[in-house]
Amino acid sequence: MDTPPPQTDPTPPTEADVEAFKEQLGRPPRGLRAIAHRCPCGLPDVVETAPRLEDGTPFPTTYYLTCPRANSAIGTLEANGVMKEMTDRLGEDPELAAAYRAAHEDYLARRDAIEVLEGFPSAGGMPDRVKCLHVLVAHALVAGPGVNPLGDEALAMLPEWWRKGPCAGADTCAAPDPSAPASEGAAE
């Protein structure tokens, strides 16, 4: 994509956000703290989760991508070997490896600002490999360009998933971002 979605401020989840999440993932949210990023259509596309679930189980995936269209497009990248290529590059490019390690530190700092999970890694395979592009893209959307280089790269490879309209039903839609590009076609 030429221009990634703009960074958005985190907001407390509304009832409509929770309903959208349920429709997007087919289950209620666990450990939901905030809507960490909104799609240009207005719906949540990244949520912030608590480092521990209500039962005390560690949940180190602080930023969780919820949009099924974005998730599907990322799954295609993963199936096409993008993670292996990125991991290989980490071993060959010291500057990329250093930037990815800094992304790892940023992710841990954000999670630790909520609650420290002593001895738990960050997520997505950081800092030494690429294990999950979904996590890296979610981090890139929340942190903004230049923080997670491989998240930024994966995000740039994605189509503009919001172009067909909201991924969840009209009754769950938040108000669209007036600065977002116009929708093309019907919602899937």
Secondary structure, DSSP 8 states (H G I E B T S, - for coil): --S-------B---HHHHHHHHHHHSS--SSEEEEEEE-TTSSEEEEEE-SB-TTS-B----EEE--HHHHHHHHHHHHTTHHHHHHHHHHH-HHHHHHHHHHHHHHHHHHHHH---TT---STTTTT----HHHHHHHHHHH-TTS-HHHHHHHHHS--GGGG--SS-GGG-----TTS----S---
